[in-house]
Amino acid sequence: MIEKVYKVTVTNDKTIERIVDDEHVNLNHMVLIKDTGLPVHVSNSNVYMVLVRGTMTIALDDEQANLHQAGEILAIPFNTKMEVTNKHEDVLEFYVLKSPNPKDMPPVKQI
């Protein structure tokens, strides 16, 4: 078998898991229930968020928060302040793809 298989948790509970962390890419899987989110942080690479289900509320840098739906892919540049939350009843599930791998990136700005 040439392909490498990675397992992803299938759940409706809050989950944050690293799926792939190799020399090329970092891939995380996240499930957020209502009124949960990620800590405010700065993107440590070029980030692509692939929304699988639910509605994401995301505020970038000093901008107003925006809503994004399942079926969208967000591209967020390196060194951007991020606040990601689920303020809705439906479970929010998304994948975060970082390229290049953050271990190969310079330090990020302080928040």
The first five atom37 places (N, CA, C, CB, O) and aatype in JSON, in Angstrom:
{
  "aatype": [12, 9, 6, 11, 19, 18, 11, 19, 16, 19, 16, 2, 3, 11, 16, 9, 6, 1, 9, 19, 3, 3, 6, 8, 19, 2, 10, 2, 8, 12, 19, 10, 9, 11, 3, 16, 7, 10, 14, 19, 8, 19, 15, 2, 15, 2, 19, 18, 12, 19, 10, 19, 1, 7, 16, 12, 16, 9, 0, 10, 3, 3, 6, 5, 0, 2, 10, 8, 5, 0, 7, 6, 9, 10, 0, 9, 14, 13, 2, 16, 11, 12, 6, 19, 16, 2, 11, 8, 6, 3, 19, 10, 6, 13, 18, 19, 10, 11, 15, 14, 2, 14, 11, 3, 12, 14, 14, 19, 11, 5, 9],
  "atom_mask": [
    [1, 1, 1, 1, 1],
    [1, 1, 1, 1, 1],
    [1, 1, 1, 1, 1],
    [1, 1, 1, 1, 1],
    [1, 1, 1, 1, 1],
    [1, 1, 1, 1, 1],
    [1, 1, 1, 1, 1],
    [1, 1, 1, 1, 1],
    [1, 1, 1, 1, 1],
    [1, 1, 1, 1, 1],
    [1, 1, 1, 1, 1],
    [1, 1, 1, 1, 1],
    [1, 1, 1, 1, 1],
    [1, 1, 1, 1, 1],
    [1, 1, 1, 1, 1],
    [1, 1, 1, 1, 1],
    [1, 1, 1, 1, 1],
    [1, 1, 1, 1, 1],
    [1, 1, 1, 1, 1],
    [1, 1, 1, 1, 1],
    [1, 1, 1, 1, 1],
    [1, 1, 1, 1, 1],
    [1, 1, 1, 1, 1],
    [1, 1, 1, 1, 1],
    [1, 1, 1, 1, 1],
    [1, 1, 1, 1, 1],
    [1, 1, 1, 1, 1],
    [1, 1, 1, 1, 1],
    [1, 1, 1, 1, 1],
    [1, 1, 1, 1, 1],
    [1, 1, 1, 1, 1],
    [1, 1, 1, 1, 1],
    [1, 1, 1, 1, 1],
    [1, 1, 1, 1, 1],
    [1, 1, 1, 1, 1],
    [1, 1, 1, 1, 1],
    [1, 1, 1, 0, 1],
    [1, 1, 1, 1, 1],
    [1, 1, 1, 1, 1],
    [1, 1, 1, 1, 1],
    [1, 1, 1, 1, 1],
    [1, 1, 1, 1, 1],
    [1, 1, 1, 1, 1],
    [1, 1, 1, 1, 1],
    [1, 1, 1, 1, 1],
    [1, 1, 1, 1, 1],
    [1, 1, 1, 1, 1],
    [1, 1, 1, 1, 1],
    [1, 1, 1, 1, 1],
    [1, 1, 1, 1, 1],
    [1, 1, 1, 1, 1],
    [1, 1, 1, 1, 1],
    [1, 1, 1, 1, 1],
    [1, 1, 1, 0, 1],
    [1, 1, 1, 1, 1],
    [1, 1, 1, 1, 1],
    [1, 1, 1, 1, 1],
    [1, 1, 1, 1, 1],
    [1, 1, 1, 1, 1],
    [1, 1, 1, 1, 1],
    [1, 1, 1, 1, 1],
    [1, 1, 1, 1, 1],
    [1, 1, 1, 1, 1],
    [1, 1, 1, 1, 1],
    [1, 1, 1, 1, 1],
    [1, 1, 1, 1, 1],
    [1, 1, 1, 1, 1],
    [1, 1, 1, 1, 1],
    [1, 1, 1, 1, 1],
    [1, 1, 1, 1, 1],
    [1, 1, 1, 0, 1],
    [1, 1, 1, 1, 1],
    [1, 1, 1, 1, 1],
    [1, 1, 1, 1, 1],
    [1, 1, 1, 1, 1],
    [1, 1, 1, 1, 1],
    [1, 1, 1, 1, 1],
    [1, 1, 1, 1, 1],
    [1, 1, 1, 1, 1],
    [1, 1, 1, 1, 1],
    [1, 1, 1, 1, 1],
    [1, 1, 1, 1, 1],
    [1, 1, 1, 1, 1],
    [1, 1, 1, 1, 1],
    [1, 1, 1, 1, 1],
    [1, 1, 1, 1, 1],
    [1, 1, 1, 1, 1],
    [1, 1, 1, 1, 1],
    [1, 1, 1, 1, 1],
    [1, 1, 1, 1, 1],
    [1, 1, 1, 1, 1],
    [1, 1, 1, 1, 1],
    [1, 1, 1, 1, 1],
    [1, 1, 1, 1, 1],
    [1, 1, 1, 1, 1],
    [1, 1, 1, 1, 1],
    [1, 1, 1, 1, 1],
    [1, 1, 1, 1, 1],
    [1, 1, 1, 1, 1],
    [1, 1, 1, 1, 1],
    [1, 1, 1, 1, 1],
    [1, 1, 1, 1, 1],
    [1, 1, 1, 1, 1],
    [1, 1, 1, 1, 1],
    [1, 1, 1, 1, 1],
    [1, 1, 1, 1, 1],
    [1, 1, 1, 1, 1],
    [1, 1, 1, 1, 1],
    [1, 1, 1, 1, 1],
    [1, 1, 1, 1, 1],
    [1, 1, 1, 1, 1]
  ],
  "atom_positions": [
    [[0.86, -1.18, 0.0], [0.0, 0.0, 0.0], [0.9, 1.24, 0.0], [-0.97, 0.0, 1.24], [1.73, 1.41, 0.89]],
    [[0.72, 2.08, -0.98], [1.53, 3.28, -1.11], [1.05, 4.39, -0.18], [1.53, 3.77, -2.54], [1.85, 5.09, 0.43]],
    [[-0.25, 4.53, -0.08], [-0.82, 5.63, 0.71], [-0.64, 5.42, 2.2], [-2.29, 5.8, 0.39], [-0.6, 4.28, 2.68]],
    [[-0.55, 6.51, 2.93], [-0.54, 6.47, 4.39], [-1.93, 6.9, 4.84], [0.59, 7.38, 5.01], [-2.47, 7.87, 4.33]],
    [[-2.49, 6.17, 5.8], [-3.85, 6.44, 6.25], [-3.79, 7.12, 7.61], [-4.68, 5.13, 6.32], [-3.09, 6.67, 8.52]],
    [[-4.54, 8.22, 7.75], [-4.65, 8.94, 9.01], [-6.08, 8.81, 9.5], [-4.25, 10.43, 8.85], [-7.02, 8.88, 8.71]],
    [[-6.27, 8.62, 10.78], [-7.59, 8.51, 11.38], [-8.03, 9.85, 11.93], [-7.6, 7.45, 12.49], [-7.23, 10.59, 12.5]],
    [[-9.31, 10.17, 11.75], [-9.93, 11.39, 12.26], [-11.07, 10.97, 13.17], [-10.43, 12.33, 11.09], [-11.84, 10.07, 12.84]],
    [[-11.18, 11.63, 14.32], [-12.26, 11.33, 15.24], [-13.59, 11.81, 14.67], [-12.0, 11.98, 16.61], [-13.7, 12.95, 14.22]],
    [[-14.59, 10.95, 14.67], [-15.94, 11.3, 14.25], [-16.75, 11.49, 15.54], [-16.59, 10.2, 13.3], [-17.01, 10.53, 16.26]],
    [[-17.15, 12.75, 15.82], [-17.77, 13.05, 17.09], [-18.6, 14.33, 17.01], [-16.73, 13.18, 18.18], [-18.46, 15.12, 16.08]],
    [[-19.46, 14.51, 18.0], [-20.17, 15.77, 18.18], [-19.68, 16.48, 19.43], [-21.69, 15.53, 18.26], [-20.26, 17.48, 19.85]],
    [[-18.61, 15.97, 20.04], [-18.01, 16.58, 21.22], [-16.83, 17.46, 20.82], [-17.56, 15.49, 22.23], [-16.24, 17.27, 19.76]],
    [[-16.5, 18.42, 21.68], [-15.36, 19.3, 21.38], [-14.11, 18.46, 21.21], [-15.17, 20.36, 22.5], [-13.76, 17.64, 22.07]],
    [[-13.43, 18.67, 20.09], [-12.23, 17.9, 19.76], [-11.25, 18.81, 19.04], [-12.57, 16.66, 18.91], [-11.63, 19.54, 18.13]],
    [[-10.0, 18.74, 19.44], [-8.92, 19.41, 18.71], [-7.8, 18.39, 18.6], [-8.43, 20.75, 19.44], [-7.23, 17.96, 19.61]],
    [[-7.5, 18.0, 17.36], [-6.49, 16.95, 17.18], [-5.58, 17.25, 16.0], [-7.16, 15.6, 16.99], [-6.02, 17.74, 14.96]],
    [[-4.3, 16.94, 16.19], [-3.33, 17.06, 15.11], [-3.38, 15.76, 14.32], [-1.88, 17.35, 15.65], [-3.25, 14.68, 14.89]],
    [[-3.56, 15.88, 13.03], [-3.67, 14.7, 12.17], [-2.34, 14.44, 11.46], [-4.8, 14.89, 11.14], [-1.84, 13.32, 11.5]],
    [[-1.78, 15.46, 10.82], [-0.53, 15.33, 10.09], [0.42, 16.43, 10.55], [-0.76, 15.4, 8.53], [0.02, 17.59, 10.68]],
    [[1.66, 16.06, 10.8], [2.69, 17.04, 11.15], [4.0, 16.53, 10.58], [2.78, 17.26, 12.72], [4.8, 15.9, 11.28]],
    [[4.22, 16.82, 9.3], [5.43, 16.34, 8.66], [6.22, 17.51, 8.07], [5.1, 15.31, 7.57], [5.91, 18.67, 8.35]],
    [[7.22, 17.21, 7.28], [8.07, 18.28, 6.75], [7.38, 19.18, 5.73], [9.29, 17.67, 6.12], [7.92, 20.23, 5.38]],
    [[6.21, 18.79, 5.25], [5.52, 19.57, 4.23], [4.35, 20.39, 4.76], [5.04, 18.66, 3.16], [4.13, 21.52, 4.33]],
    [[3.62, 19.81, 5.69], [2.33, 20.41, 6.06], [1.96, 20.05, 7.5], [1.22, 19.96, 5.09], [2.46, 19.07, 8.07]],
    [[1.08, 20.85, 8.05], [0.48, 20.58, 9.36], [-1.02, 20.6, 9.14], [0.93, 21.65, 10.47], [-1.56, 21.56, 8.59]],
    [[-1.71, 19.53, 9.56], [-3.15, 19.41, 9.37], [-3.8, 19.07, 10.7], [-3.49, 18.35, 8.3], [-3.46, 18.07, 11.34]],
    [[-4.75, 19.92, 11.11], [-5.49, 19.71, 12.35], [-6.97, 19.56, 12.05], [-5.25, 20.89, 13.33], [-7.48, 20.07, 11.06]],
    [[-7.65, 18.85, 12.94], [-9.1, 18.64, 12.84], [-9.72, 19.19, 14.11], [-9.46, 17.11, 12.63], [-9.25, 18.9, 15.21]],
    [[-10.78, 19.99, 13.96], [-11.4, 20.63, 15.11], [-12.91, 20.52, 15.05], [-10.98, 22.09, 15.2], [-13.53, 20.7, 14.0]],
    [[-13.49, 20.21, 16.21], [-14.94, 20.17, 16.39], [-15.24, 21.06, 17.59], [-15.47, 18.69, 16.6], [-14.72, 20.83, 18.68]],
    [[-16.08, 22.07, 17.38], [-16.44, 22.99, 18.45], [-17.95, 22.97, 18.65], [-15.95, 24.43, 18.15], [-18.71, 23.1, 17.69]],
    [[-18.38, 22.81, 19.89], [-19.79, 22.88, 20.22], [-20.16, 24.32, 20.55], [-20.14, 21.93, 21.41], [-19.28, 25.19, 20.64]],
    [[-21.44, 24.59, 20.73], [-21.92, 25.95, 20.97], [-21.17, 26.58, 22.15], [-23.44, 25.94, 21.26], [-20.91, 25.95, 23.17]],
    [[-20.83, 27.87, 21.96], [-20.17, 28.7, 22.97], [-18.77, 28.22, 23.34], [-21.01, 28.75, 24.21], [-18.3, 28.48, 24.45]],
    [[-18.09, 27.53, 22.41], [-16.68, 27.19, 22.6], [-15.89, 27.78, 21.45], [-16.47, 25.64, 22.68], [-16.45, 28.19, 20.43]],
    [[-14.58, 27.82, 21.62], [-13.73, 28.38, 20.58], [-12.28, 28.04, 20.84], [0.0, 0.0, 0.0], [-11.95, 27.27, 21.75]],
    [[-11.43, 28.63, 20.02], [-9.99, 28.48, 20.18], [-9.47, 29.69, 20.95], [-9.28, 28.35, 18.79], [-10.07, 30.76, 20.88]],
    [[-8.37, 29.54, 21.67], [-7.77, 30.72, 22.3], [-7.39, 31.74, 21.22], [-6.53, 30.32, 23.15], [-7.0, 31.36, 20.12]],
    [[-7.49, 33.02, 21.54], [-7.03, 34.05, 20.61], [-5.54, 33.82, 20.37], [-7.31, 35.51, 21.17], [-4.76, 33.67, 21.32]],
    [[-5.17, 33.78, 19.11], [-3.77, 33.5, 18.76], [-3.43, 34.15, 17.42], [-3.52, 31.98, 18.7], [-4.3, 34.71, 16.75]],
    [[-2.17, 34.07, 17.06], [-1.68, 34.6, 15.78], [-1.33, 33.42, 14.89], [-0.43, 35.54, 15.98], [-0.68, 32.47, 15.33]],
    [[-1.76, 33.49, 13.63], [-1.47, 32.39, 12.69], [0.04, 32.24, 12.53], [-2.16, 32.65, 11.31], [0.75, 33.19, 12.21]],
    [[0.52, 31.02, 12.74], [1.96, 30.77, 12.7], [2.43, 30.2, 11.36], [2.34, 29.82, 13.81], [3.55, 29.72, 11.24]],
    [[1.54, 30.28, 10.36], [1.86, 29.89, 8.99], [0.74, 30.43, 8.1], [2.01, 28.32, 8.84], [-0.14, 31.14, 8.59]],
    [[0.77, 30.11, 6.83], [-0.37, 30.38, 5.96], [-1.41, 29.33, 6.31], [0.01, 30.33, 4.42], [-1.11, 28.14, 6.32]],
    [[-2.63, 29.76, 6.61], [-3.66, 28.88, 7.14], [-4.83, 28.77, 6.16], [-4.14, 29.37, 8.51], [-5.28, 29.78, 5.6]],
    [[-5.31, 27.55, 5.97], [-6.5, 27.31, 5.19], [-7.46, 26.54, 6.09], [-6.19, 26.52, 3.86], [-7.12, 25.47, 6.59]],
    [[-8.65, 27.09, 6.29], [-9.67, 26.43, 7.11], [-10.76, 25.9, 6.19], [-10.26, 27.41, 8.18], [-11.38, 26.65, 5.44]],
    [[-10.98, 24.59, 6.26], [-11.98, 23.92, 5.43], [-13.16, 23.61, 6.34], [-11.4, 22.61, 4.75], [-13.07, 22.73, 7.2]],
    [[-14.27, 24.33, 6.15], [-15.44, 24.16, 7.01], [-16.3, 23.0, 6.5], [-16.27, 25.47, 7.06], [-16.74, 23.0, 5.35]],
    [[-16.52, 22.02, 7.38], [-17.23, 20.8, 7.02], [-18.68, 20.85, 7.47], [-16.54, 19.59, 7.64], [-19.58, 20.43, 6.73]],
    [[-18.92, 21.38, 8.68], [-20.3, 21.54, 9.15], [-20.37, 22.72, 10.11], [-20.81, 20.26, 9.84], [-19.4, 23.08, 10.76]],
    [[-21.57, 23.3, 10.17], [-21.82, 24.38, 11.1], [-21.47, 25.76, 10.56], [0.0, 0.0, 0.0], [-21.25, 25.95, 9.37]],
    [[-21.44, 26.72, 11.5], [-21.17, 28.12, 11.19], [-20.05, 28.61, 12.09], [-22.44, 29.0, 11.36], [-20.13, 28.49, 13.31]],
    [[-19.02, 29.17, 11.5], [-17.88, 29.7, 12.23], [-18.01, 31.2, 12.37], [-16.55, 29.33, 11.53], [-18.35, 31.89, 11.41]],
    [[-17.74, 31.71, 13.56], [-17.59, 33.14, 13.78], [-16.09, 33.38, 13.94], [-18.41, 33.65, 15.05], [-15.45, 32.79, 14.82]],
    [[-15.53, 34.24, 13.08], [-14.08, 34.47, 13.12], [-13.79, 35.96, 13.01], [-13.37, 33.69, 11.99], [-14.3, 36.64, 12.12]],
    [[-12.96, 36.45, 13.92], [-12.49, 37.83, 13.89], [-10.99, 37.8, 13.6], [-12.79, 38.58, 15.25], [-10.23, 37.1, 14.28]],
    [[-10.57, 38.55, 12.6], [-9.16, 38.6, 12.2], [-8.6, 39.99, 12.45], [-9.0, 38.21, 10.71], [-9.22, 40.99, 12.1]],
    [[-7.42, 40.03, 13.06], [-6.78, 41.28, 13.46], [-7.78, 42.16, 14.2], [-6.2, 42.03, 12.22], [-8.38, 41.7, 15.17]],
    [[-7.98, 43.39, 13.77], [-8.9, 44.28, 14.48], [-10.23, 44.46, 13.75], [-8.26, 45.64, 14.68], [-10.97, 45.4, 14.02]],
    [[-10.53, 43.56, 12.82], [-11.78, 43.64, 12.06], [-12.95, 43.07, 12.85], [-11.64, 42.91, 10.73], [-12.77, 42.32, 13.81]],
    [[-14.17, 43.43, 12.43], [-15.37, 42.85, 13.0], [-15.42, 41.36, 12.65], [-16.64, 43.58, 12.48], [-14.87, 40.93, 11.64]],
    [[-16.07, 40.59, 13.5], [-16.2, 39.16, 13.25], [-17.09, 38.91, 12.03], [-16.79, 38.45, 14.48], [-18.03, 39.65, 11.77]],
    [[-16.76, 37.87, 11.29], [-17.54, 37.43, 10.14], [-18.04, 36.02, 10.38], [-16.7, 37.51, 8.84], [-17.44, 35.25, 11.13]],
    [[-19.15, 35.68, 9.72], [-19.71, 34.33, 9.77], [-19.35, 33.59, 8.49], [-21.25, 34.37, 9.98], [-19.39, 34.16, 7.4]],
    [[-18.99, 32.31, 8.64], [-18.69, 31.47, 7.49], [-19.36, 30.12, 7.69], [-17.15, 31.31, 7.29], [-19.45, 29.62, 8.81]],
    [[-19.82, 29.54, 6.59], [-20.64, 28.32, 6.6], [-19.86, 27.12, 6.08], [-21.9, 28.53, 5.77], [-18.85, 27.25, 5.4]],
    [[-20.39, 25.94, 6.42], [-19.88, 24.69, 5.86], [-19.84, 24.81, 4.34], [-20.74, 23.48, 6.29], [-20.73, 25.39, 3.73]],
    [[-18.8, 24.25, 3.75], [-18.62, 24.32, 2.29], [-17.69, 25.44, 1.87], [0.0, 0.0, 0.0], [-17.37, 25.55, 0.69]],
    [[-17.24, 26.26, 2.8], [-16.31, 27.35, 2.49], [-14.9, 26.97, 2.94], [-16.75, 28.66, 3.17], [-14.71, 26.17, 3.86]],
    [[-13.93, 27.56, 2.26], [-12.53, 27.43, 2.65], [-11.99, 28.84, 2.86], [-11.69, 26.65, 1.56], [-12.07, 29.68, 1.97]],
    [[-11.46, 29.09, 4.04], [-10.89, 30.4, 4.37], [-9.39, 30.34, 4.22], [-11.29, 30.84, 5.8], [-8.75, 29.41, 4.7]],
    [[-8.81, 31.34, 3.55], [-7.36, 31.47, 3.44], [-6.95, 32.65, 4.33], [-6.9, 31.68, 1.94], [-7.39, 33.77, 4.11]],
    [[-6.11, 32.38, 5.31], [-5.7, 33.39, 6.28], [-4.18, 33.51, 6.23], [-6.19, 33.03, 7.73], [-3.48, 32.51, 6.38]],
    [[-3.67, 34.72, 6.01], [-2.22, 34.87, 5.87], [-1.47, 34.68, 7.19], [-1.9, 36.23, 5.29], [-2.02, 34.82, 8.27]],
    [[-0.2, 34.36, 7.04], [0.72, 34.25, 8.16], [0.69, 35.53, 8.99], [2.16, 33.96, 7.66], [0.57, 36.63, 8.45]],
    [[0.8, 35.38, 10.31], [0.94, 36.5, 11.25], [-0.34, 37.32, 11.4], [2.06, 37.4, 10.8], [-0.27, 38.53, 11.59]],
    [[-1.49, 36.66, 11.31], [-2.79, 37.31, 11.47], [-3.4, 36.9, 12.82], [-3.75, 36.95, 10.29], [-3.46, 35.71, 13.13]],
    [[-3.83, 37.87, 13.61], [-4.5, 37.58, 14.87], [-5.85, 36.95, 14.57], [-4.66, 38.88, 15.74], [-6.58, 37.43, 13.69]],
    [[-6.19, 35.87, 15.3], [-7.41, 35.12, 15.01], [-8.19, 34.85, 16.29], [-7.07, 33.8, 14.31], [-7.62, 34.52, 17.33]],
    [[-9.51, 34.99, 16.19], [-10.41, 34.55, 17.25], [-11.51, 33.73, 16.6], [-11.0, 35.77, 18.06], [-12.33, 34.27, 15.86]],
    [[-11.54, 32.45, 16.88], [-12.47, 31.51, 16.25], [-13.43, 30.98, 17.31], [-11.71, 30.33, 15.56], [-13.01, 30.48, 18.35]],
    [[-14.75, 31.11, 17.04], [-15.75, 30.62, 17.99], [-16.93, 29.99, 17.26], [-16.24, 31.77, 18.9], [-17.15, 30.22, 16.07]],
    [[-17.67, 29.19, 18.02], [-18.95, 28.66, 17.55], [-20.02, 29.25, 18.46], [-18.97, 27.07, 17.56], [-20.12, 28.89, 19.64]],
    [[-20.82, 30.15, 17.94], [-21.88, 30.8, 18.71], [-23.25, 30.25, 18.33], [-21.84, 32.32, 18.49], [-24.28, 30.85, 18.66]],
    [[-23.27, 29.12, 17.65], [-24.51, 28.57, 17.11], [-24.81, 27.19, 17.71], [-24.44, 28.48, 15.59], [-23.93, 26.54, 18.26]],
    [[-26.05, 26.78, 17.6], [-26.49, 25.49, 18.13], [-25.82, 24.31, 17.42], [-28.01, 25.36, 18.02], [-25.45, 23.33, 18.05]],
    [[-25.67, 24.42, 16.1], [-25.09, 23.33, 15.33], [-23.61, 23.16, 15.65], [-25.29, 23.56, 13.83], [-22.91, 24.14, 15.92]],
    [[-23.15, 21.94, 15.62], [-21.73, 21.64, 15.81], [-20.94, 22.25, 14.66], [-21.48, 20.1, 15.91], [-21.36, 22.18, 13.51]],
    [[-19.79, 22.86, 14.99], [-18.87, 23.4, 13.99], [-17.71, 22.43, 13.84], [-18.37, 24.83, 14.4], [-17.06, 22.07, 14.83]],
    [[-17.47, 22.0, 12.62], [-16.35, 21.09, 12.34], [-15.55, 21.64, 11.19], [-16.84, 19.65, 12.03], [-16.11, 22.05, 10.17]],
    [[-14.23, 21.66, 11.34], [-13.37, 22.17, 10.28], [-11.97, 21.58, 10.38], [-13.3, 23.71, 10.34], [-11.57, 21.06, 11.42]],
    [[-11.26, 21.67, 9.27], [-9.86, 21.25, 9.2], [-9.01, 22.5, 9.01], [-9.62, 20.23, 8.04], [-9.41, 23.44, 8.32]],
    [[-7.84, 22.49, 9.64], [-6.9, 23.6, 9.51], [-5.64, 23.05, 8.86], [-6.58, 24.27, 10.9], [-4.95, 22.2, 9.41]],
    [[-5.36, 23.57, 7.67], [-4.18, 23.17, 6.91], [-3.18, 24.32, 6.99], [-4.54, 22.82, 5.42], [-3.5, 25.45, 6.64]],
    [[-1.97, 24.03, 7.44], [-0.92, 25.05, 7.55], [0.22, 24.66, 6.63], [-0.43, 25.21, 9.02], [0.76, 23.56, 6.71]],
    [[0.58, 25.61, 5.76], [1.67, 25.37, 4.83], [2.45, 26.66, 4.6], [1.15, 24.79, 3.5], [1.84, 27.68, 4.29]],
    [[3.77, 26.64, 4.74], [4.56, 25.48, 5.16], [4.3, 25.14, 6.63], [6.04, 25.75, 4.93], [3.63, 25.89, 7.35]],
    [[4.84, 24.02, 7.05], [4.71, 23.62, 8.44], [5.21, 24.76, 9.33], [5.49, 22.3, 8.72], [6.27, 25.32, 9.05]],
    [[4.47, 25.12, 10.4], [4.87, 26.24, 11.26], [6.29, 26.15, 11.82], [3.92, 26.36, 12.39], [6.9, 27.17, 12.13]],
    [[6.81, 24.94, 11.96], [8.17, 24.82, 12.5], [9.2, 25.43, 11.56], [8.5, 23.36, 12.76], [10.34, 25.67, 11.97]],
    [[8.82, 25.68, 10.31], [9.72, 26.28, 9.33], [9.48, 27.77, 9.14], [9.58, 25.57, 8.01], [10.06, 28.39, 8.25]],
    [[8.62, 28.36, 9.97], [8.25, 29.78, 9.83], [8.96, 30.63, 10.89], [6.71, 29.96, 9.94], [9.36, 30.12, 11.93]],
    [[9.11, 31.94, 10.6], [9.7, 32.83, 11.62], [8.73, 33.05, 12.77], [10.08, 34.2, 10.99], [7.56, 32.67, 12.67]],
    [[9.18, 33.63, 13.86], [8.29, 33.91, 15.0], [7.14, 34.84, 14.59], [9.09, 34.53, 16.17], [7.26, 35.63, 13.66]],
    [[6.03, 34.71, 15.31], [4.86, 35.54, 15.03], [4.85, 36.77, 15.93], [3.57, 34.72, 15.22], [5.56, 36.83, 16.93]],
    [[4.03, 37.75, 15.55], [3.88, 38.96, 16.36], [3.21, 38.64, 17.69], [3.08, 40.03, 15.6], [2.52, 37.62, 17.81]],
    [[3.39, 39.48, 18.65], [2.78, 39.32, 19.97], [1.39, 39.94, 19.98], [3.65, 39.96, 21.07], [1.16, 40.94, 19.3]],
    [[0.45, 39.35, 20.74], [-0.88, 39.93, 20.87], [-1.11, 40.45, 22.26], [-1.95, 38.91, 20.51], [-2.18, 40.98, 22.56]]
  ]
}
